[in-house]
Amino acid sequence: FKSTKERKPKKKQNVSADGENQEEKVTSGSDSGLRVSSQVDEYEQDTSDEEDIRNTVGNIPMEWYKDYPHIGYDLDGKKIFKPIRNKDELDEFLDKMENPDYWRTIHDKMTGTDVCLSDEQVDLVHRLQQGKFGDVNFNEYEPAIDFFSNEVMIHPVTNRPADKRSFIPSLIEKEKVGKLVHAIKMGWIKPRRPKETAPQYYDLWAKEDPNAILGRHKMHIPAPKMRLPGHEESYNPPPEYLLTDEERQVWEQQDPDERKLSFLPQKYLSLRAVPAFSRFIQERFERCLDLYLCPRQRKMRVNVNPEDLIPKLPRPRDLQPFPTLQSLVYHGHSSLIRSISISPSGQWLVSGSDDCTVRFWEVCTTRCLKTMEVGGPVKSVAWNPAPSISLVAVSYGENVILVNPGLGDRLICSATDQLISSYEEPEEVKDQQVQWAVPEGKAQEQGQRLILTHPKAVKQVSWHGRGDYLACVMPDDGSSLQVVIHQVSRRRTQNPFHRNKGAVQCVSFHPSRPYFLVATQRYVRVYNLIKQELTKKLMANCKWISSMAVHPGGDNVICGSYDCRLAWFDLDLSTKPYKVLRHHKKALRGVAYHKHYPLFASGSDDGTVIVCHGMVYNVTACFCFSSLALSHISFYSVREWCVSIFSPQLFGLIDVYIANHIYSNLGCIVTITLPTLSSSQVRKASSSFALTLHCPKL
Amino acid sequence: MGGLQKKKYESGSATNYISRNKARKKLSLSLADFRRLCILKGIYPHEPKHKKKVNKGSTAQRTFYLLKDIRFLMHEPIVGKFREYKIFVRKLRKAYGKAEWGTAEKLRGNKPGYKLDHIIKERYPTFIDALRDVDDALSMCFLFSTFPRTGKCHVQTIELCRRLSVEWMNYIITLRSLRKVFLSIKGIYYQAEVLGQIITWLVPYQFAHDHPTDVDYRVMATFTELYTTLLGFINFRLYQTLNLVYPPKLDGKGEEESRAESEEDYAMDSERYMEKLSALSASLVRVVSTAEAEEAELDHFPAEGEDGEKLAERLKARQDQDRQEKLFEGLKFFLNREVPRESLAFVLRCFGAQVSWDKSLCIGSTYDVTDETITHHVVDRPSLEKQYINRYYVQPQWVYDCVNARMLLPVEDYFVGVTLPPHLSPFVEEKEGDYVPPEKLKLLALQKGERPEQEEEEEEEDNDDSEEEEDEDQSDDEDELKGMEEKQALGKASSVKVTPGEAKPVNRQRAEQEAKAEEKRLAVMMMKKRDKYLYDKIMFGKKRSVREANKMSAKRKALDEASKANKKKKLKK
């Protein structure tokens, strides 16, 4: 392939060659500037100018003369005529075939002649093509002679005398150096620091100095370590640690801060399948933030045994007697029982209910001895505490009736009747706010002895210990007539207060001293009835007092309130509660004191009655039982041997809880089963010795 | 009597605290520098007791530092270095701005740097203090060593982290102090005991990270700067205690032999040494070439106030530990190419096993697959074509479970293609009342030396029977009750009569219990308000944990039953 390529240009040259190159040769041989000859003439060798200028047209495209007979002008300004060319393709071909110098013949466009190159010229072309020097004799690698070297020669290269500046120190340099020195002195420039050669790590704690432990280190709180992972973080956890679909949904909906687990537990069948954890860098970053941004604090972990927190109280068993067992149920009322009261002899019980009846019961047998219908739902009943009088005050609507039930001692009953009927009208009749009337006919037969008609509805009645005075409460926020005190023997009524001090909730006479206690919403006021002044104002720390009871000793008062509190006042100590108990979950409705034992009970809307054993040094809850909604409770405390509590229930039942051991002393336990009680209640009440008494509905 | 009037906020807690911004101004540092300083010096904010007082009456949210801490920071020489660096940056910027390349070059030559040696010494005055705090340092170094060498942080840091973590691993191998390993979904947790300190660190799986955008890498880098310094010094000291050469050198015996041709393909000359070190297959050179029989029996002295029992206990614990350290002694492992090589090599070598892998997988393999003496071949693929007879083919979890169980578990559960038993966390120590997964119970039984598998099934059957019986009992009771109620209904119709009652058997124990419970209930009622609150809180927590445990066990029971039913179905089919 190479060879053919070399040949090609030759052929081209051959083609352009002419048949009449013989005569051309002669001229080119003598005049060609390309020819290297050894002529003496200096100007003949000079190639600086355009060499052989026979045609003066200059460097123009020769096509312009294509259509003319001449090809340009010579130095004398005469036309140079084109040689007569009669060569055609065939001539050309023949020339190429026959002429051995065809390859070195070129066509000179300027003169229109063919020139045959000499051997030297061809050689020169070859050399130039190879990138060599044109001159064969030129040695490009001649040894260089360094004249201006460090070696001092005997003879100077030049004879020039040395400059003055070559032996005088340079001022400019001096200035520059001075500046640098100054800069270094001033610390503006610092010399390059030497590279450190000391090893990067060494034994830092080679000498552990005990003095190095400063107060700082003692105060320092080390960061808590990362929490160690649990089973749920395993790549193959036990199946119960995986979240179910619901749990997963919950997890996804939760705020990231609220989540219990910061990741979703996942199970992979093999280690190969475990991917990278996408939050790895974040978690590490969060740890970093915690380390330098979180305030640290030493927190004392409360490491208490919860059992130690429970106060050490005497065992309830040691505080007996107190009621523990439900033993009697009084059945008869058809609606809610509002109030109950026990006769001073302890034999009888009176109850008033919303079904507009008052019933009298024998306590021990639960037999209803008498039922009296009144004209409205009964709000309150109270048995006269004087043992020599048999009188019950019953309030319904705006009326209070005094009833002689005619139970018990005949003499007492008749004495009571006499007492009431012996009343003589005074001479001058005062205008009273309460109408006193004597009932007639059926009412009289039923035992009603007096009817007191009040201007407003009466909520509560309360007897004085002697049995002559009766206080009635007519709660009304806006009026000064809220409490009236009646004297039964003289049928007189008086309004002790002229000013309204808030809605009165309940009142009570002091058992031994001439005090009168009035409970308003927040305070209990103690009035001295003789001096007619306010003695004390007890601040019950509660919102709304519901009930109040005075201890028979007279020194202690308890108040129940609708905000679940029971406040215990010691009248000797302070006007603030000595103790506030919050045992109940709902509003208290009734509180009661036992006459002999240090017991008090509270009944609440949450359906429980709590009996507490309260001594001055501590209070112990003894017993708690549940019943349905309660309205009023009272202790049965007449006979010393019997401690029981009455708690009227919704739907007209009165439960009686009796101290267990009293009955055990008696040697037997009697369960009275009423048809409304379920078998489970029977079981609860029964003991190992049981006798079941079936009785019909009372 | 008069004296000066006291002004507010001029004494007491208001003067003991300083807000972050004020502290920053006091130190005349930028926020970034202040942050860096706090990280390096280990200064953390404090929560004042009375925030409003400290905040001079304002309730705005502020971070407070102790004034004492800030005063302490003022003496820190590094603060000066920070300022110098700031000036340097300013000068350099100026030089570049003016295109004074020579000045810039000169400045760069004098780039101010700082060392953290004194800070480490100051923060951790004793070596044990430093060891105690090395957890986070290790986790961070292991994380950084897996970062790509592009962006995010300096290549030098990554290389240093890699070097330090490899040194640490080599140390743990030499000491044989690895205790627990846990494969979690986050990464692999390792726990080792070094000089009595329990050290736990987390290594991510070998995957590329997708770098989050909400992470400040400067903070991480500052921490890493501190941690690399700390870890370097710790490593040096630890190597010294074991008489090892630091920086670590591989044992000379293997040096020439292992210069096989394949290594040239694997790593460049400059990197080969590091790579070989990180292959974890060869042991390290000691300063004093100790004889093999250094295992002189230690004398045991009872510590002060320690009785014989405790001593015996301690001795036993020591023996257990020794046994664990030699768990894989004499076993020869071969790792297939799909298992995590570094982790397994590390764990196996920590317990005395010989380990190798395919030559093309990594540098430093010591024997070939064809070696007849290989006892265990770790495989993590569903099936294997060519199997040798005289070796077990186990899945990688076997190794980790064995380490955590401190004994060689039966290999049957871990054969190739077998569904693996759950992998439990060795860090969980169940207290009384906590939920314990049944696998853990099984493991505990195994550790005691029982083989409970067959018995368990029988037990399960027994349980079923007894449950059925109970059900029957209950139904009997109900029948009786019904009968009684009917009788009572009949009795209602009749008039008064007295019948001999039935003596009800009284369960004295139960009655007593009930009485006690009632007593307690009443006592709880009588509690003081303050105590009650605490009591309620404690009881709430207890109840919740019990509830959770119950929930877990119920879940497990349901799952087990479901799987049983599935099995039965399959069998029937």
Boltz contact constraints between the chains, C-beta under 6 A:
constraints:
  - contact:
      token1: [A, 190]
      token2: [B, 110]
      max_distance: 6.0
  - contact:
      token1: [A, 192]
      token2: [B, 109]
      max_distance: 6.0
  - contact:
      token1: [A, 193]
      token2: [B, 110]
      max_distance: 6.0
  - contact:
      token1: [A, 201]
      token2: [B, 232]
      max_distance: 6.0
  - contact:
      token1: [A, 201]
      token2: [B, 233]
      max_distance: 6.0
  - contact:
      token1: [A, 201]
      token2: [B, 236]
      max_distance: 6.0
  - contact:
      token1: [A, 203]
      token2: [B, 237]
      max_distance: 6.0
  - contact:
      token1: [A, 204]
      token2: [B, 121]
      max_distance: 6.0
  - contact:
      token1: [A, 204]
      token2: [B, 233]
      max_distance: 6.0
  - contact:
      token1: [A, 205]
      token2: [B, 127]
      max_distance: 6.0
  - contact:
      token1: [A, 208]
      token2: [B, 126]
      max_distance: 6.0
  - contact:
      token1: [A, 212]
      token2: [B, 125]
      max_distance: 6.0
  - contact:
      token1: [A, 213]
      token2: [B, 125]
      max_distance: 6.0
  - contact:
      token1: [A, 225]
      token2: [B, 135]
      max_distance: 6.0
  - contact:
      token1: [A, 228]
      token2: [B, 427]
      max_distance: 6.0
  - contact:
      token1: [A, 229]
      token2: [B, 184]
      max_distance: 6.0
  - contact:
      token1: [A, 229]
      token2: [B, 425]
      max_distance: 6.0
  - contact:
      token1: [A, 230]
      token2: [B, 425]
      max_distance: 6.0
  - contact:
      token1: [A, 230]
      token2: [B, 428]
      max_distance: 6.0
  - contact:
      token1: [A, 231]
      token2: [B, 424]
      max_distance: 6.0
  - contact:
      token1: [A, 231]
      token2: [B, 425]
      max_distance: 6.0
  - contact:
      token1: [A, 231]
      token2: [B, 428]
      max_distance: 6.0
  - contact:
      token1: [A, 233]
      token2: [B, 184]
      max_distance: 6.0
  - contact:
      token1: [A, 234]
      token2: [B, 423]
      max_distance: 6.0
  - contact:
      token1: [A, 234]
      token2: [B, 425]
      max_distance: 6.0
  - contact:
      token1: [A, 235]
      token2: [B, 183]
      max_distance: 6.0
  - contact:
      token1: [A, 235]
      token2: [B, 185]
      max_distance: 6.0
  - contact:
      token1: [A, 236]
      token2: [B, 420]
      max_distance: 6.0
  - contact:
      token1: [A, 236]
      token2: [B, 422]
      max_distance: 6.0
  - contact:
      token1: [A, 236]
      token2: [B, 423]
      max_distance: 6.0
  - contact:
      token1: [A, 237]
      token2: [B, 422]
      max_distance: 6.0
  - contact:
      token1: [A, 238]
      token2: [B, 422]
      max_distance: 6.0
  - contact:
      token1: [A, 238]
      token2: [B, 437]
      max_distance: 6.0
  - contact:
      token1: [A, 238]
      token2: [B, 439]
      max_distance: 6.0
  - contact:
      token1: [A, 239]
      token2: [B, 559]
      max_distance: 6.0
  - contact:
      token1: [A, 240]
      token2: [B, 552]
      max_distance: 6.0
  - contact:
      token1: [A, 240]
      token2: [B, 555]
      max_distance: 6.0
  - contact:
      token1: [A, 240]
      token2: [B, 556]
      max_distance: 6.0
  - contact:
      token1: [A, 266]
      token2: [B, 185]
      max_distance: 6.0
  - contact:
      token1: [A, 270]
      token2: [B, 380]
      max_distance: 6.0
  - contact:
      token1: [A, 271]
      token2: [B, 380]
      max_distance: 6.0
  - contact:
      token1: [A, 271]
      token2: [B, 396]
      max_distance: 6.0
  - contact:
      token1: [A, 272]
      token2: [B, 338]
      max_distance: 6.0
  - contact:
      token1: [A, 272]
      token2: [B, 380]
      max_distance: 6.0
  - contact:
      token1: [A, 276]
      token2: [B, 205]
      max_distance: 6.0
  - contact:
      token1: [A, 276]
      token2: [B, 207]
      max_distance: 6.0
  - contact:
      token1: [A, 277]
      token2: [B, 186]
      max_distance: 6.0
  - contact:
      token1: [A, 280]
      token2: [B, 204]
      max_distance: 6.0
  - contact:
      token1: [A, 281]
      token2: [B, 209]
      max_distance: 6.0
  - contact:
      token1: [A, 281]
      token2: [B, 212]
      max_distance: 6.0
  - contact:
      token1: [A, 281]
      token2: [B, 215]
      max_distance: 6.0
  - contact:
      token1: [A, 282]
      token2: [B, 212]
      max_distance: 6.0
  - contact:
      token1: [A, 284]
      token2: [B, 143]
      max_distance: 6.0
  - contact:
      token1: [A, 285]
      token2: [B, 215]
      max_distance: 6.0
  - contact:
      token1: [A, 288]
      token2: [B, 219]
      max_distance: 6.0
  - contact:
      token1: [A, 288]
      token2: [B, 223]
      max_distance: 6.0
  - contact:
      token1: [A, 292]
      token2: [B, 38]
      max_distance: 6.0
  - contact:
      token1: [A, 292]
      token2: [B, 39]
      max_distance: 6.0
  - contact:
      token1: [A, 295]
      token2: [B, 45]
      max_distance: 6.0
  - contact:
      token1: [A, 295]
      token2: [B, 46]
      max_distance: 6.0
  - contact:
      token1: [A, 295]
      token2: [B, 47]
      max_distance: 6.0
  - contact:
      token1: [A, 296]
      token2: [B, 44]
      max_distance: 6.0
  - contact:
      token1: [A, 297]
      token2: [B, 47]
      max_distance: 6.0
  - contact:
      token1: [A, 306]
      token2: [B, 535]
      max_distance: 6.0
  - contact:
      token1: [A, 306]
      token2: [B, 538]
      max_distance: 6.0
  - contact:
      token1: [A, 309]
      token2: [B, 531]
      max_distance: 6.0
  - contact:
      token1: [A, 309]
      token2: [B, 535]
      max_distance: 6.0
  - contact:
      token1: [A, 310]
      token2: [B, 523]
      max_distance: 6.0
  - contact:
      token1: [A, 311]
      token2: [B, 526]
      max_distance: 6.0
  - contact:
      token1: [A, 313]
      token2: [B, 523]
      max_distance: 6.0
  - contact:
      token1: [A, 583]
      token2: [B, 525]
      max_distance: 6.0
  - contact:
      token1: [A, 621]
      token2: [B, 522]
      max_distance: 6.0
  - contact:
      token1: [A, 621]
      token2: [B, 525]
      max_distance: 6.0
  - contact:
      token1: [A, 621]
      token2: [B, 526]
      max_distance: 6.0
  - contact:
      token1: [A, 675]
      token2: [B, 492]
      max_distance: 6.0
  - contact:
      token1: [A, 679]
      token2: [B, 484]
      max_distance: 6.0
  - contact:
      token1: [A, 679]
      token2: [B, 485]
      max_distance: 6.0
  - contact:
      token1: [A, 686]
      token2: [B, 504]
      max_distance: 6.0
  - contact:
      token1: [A, 688]
      token2: [B, 503]
      max_distance: 6.0
  - contact:
      token1: [A, 688]
      token2: [B, 506]
      max_distance: 6.0
  - contact:
      token1: [A, 690]
      token2: [B, 501]
      max_distance: 6.0
  - contact:
      token1: [A, 691]
      token2: [B, 501]
      max_distance: 6.0
  - contact:
      token1: [A, 692]
      token2: [B, 501]
      max_distance: 6.0
  - contact:
      token1: [A, 693]
      token2: [B, 498]
      max_distance: 6.0
  - contact:
      token1: [A, 694]
      token2: [B, 491]
      max_distance: 6.0
  - contact:
      token1: [A, 694]
      token2: [B, 497]
      max_distance: 6.0
  - contact:
      token1: [A, 695]
      token2: [B, 496]
      max_distance: 6.0
  - contact:
      token1: [A, 696]
      token2: [B, 495]
      max_distance: 6.0
